[in-house]
C-alpha cells in the first residue's frame, strides 16, 4: 500500500516526507467546502425570496450562488464572487 493511501488523501496531496504540503491542501479544500456551503445556503434563501416576491434579481443571484463554487478553487475568488453576488439584489431593483 502506498504511503498516504491509508489516510484517504487524494493522489496529489500524498507527500513523501513533506507533511506540511499535504496539510495545506486539506485546509484549502476544507475552506472551499465551507465557503461553498455557506454561499449555497444564502443562495437557497435568495431563491425562495425571489420566487415568493416574483423578483428576478434575487432569484438569479440565488441560482448563481448555488452553482459558482463548482467553478472556482481559490478561497479568495470564492469569497469575492460570493460577496458580489450577495450584494447585487440590494442594488438592482427587479
N, C-alpha and C positions, 0 to 999 in steps of 0.2 A: 504494500500500500504506500502511495506517495506521501511525502511529508506534507501536512496541511490538509490532506483529504479527509481525515477524521474530524476536522474542525468544521467542515461544511463551508469552507471558503471557496469562492469561485476560482478558477484556474489562474486568472491574472493577479489575484490577491495572495496566492500562496507564496510565501517567501522562503528563501534559502538562507536563513540566518538573519534576515532583516525583518524583525517583528514590528518595527515602527511603521514601515510601509504598509504592512497588512492591516494594522490597526487604523491607520489614517484612511484607507479605502473603506473600511467598515464604518467609520464615523461619518464620512461624506455620504455614503449610501443611506445611512440612518437619518441624517439631517434632510436629505432629499425626500425620503419617505414621509417624514413628519410634516415637512412643509407642504408636500403634495396632499397629504391627508387633511391638513387644516384648510388649505385653499379649496379643496373639493367640498368640504363641509360648508364653507361660506358660499360656494357655487350652488350647492343644492338649495340653500336658503334663498339665494337670488332667483333661482329658477321658480321656486314656489311663490315668491313675492311677485315676480314678473307675470306668471300665469294668472294669479288671482286679481292683480290690478290691471291686467292687459297692457303692460308696459314692456316694450321690446328691448330697451337698453339693459335692464337688469336680467332679462331672460337670456339675451345673447351673451352677456358677460358671465352669467352663471354657467352656461354651456362651455364657454372658453375656459373658465376657472377649473371646471371638472376635467378638461382634456389637455390643457397646455403642459402639465407636468410630465406627460409622456414624452415630450419632445426636447426637454432640457435636462441636463445632468448637473450643472453647476448651481449651487445653492444661491449664489449671488443673482443669477438670472431668474431663478425661481422666485426669489423674494421681490426683485424689481418688477418683473412682469405681473406677478400676483398683486402687488400694491397698485399698479396702474389699472389693472382690470377691476379691482375692488373700488377704485375711485371714480371710474367712468360713469356709473349710474348717478352719482351725486352732481355731476356737471352736465350731463346730457339729458335733456328732457325728451322722453319719447316712449 
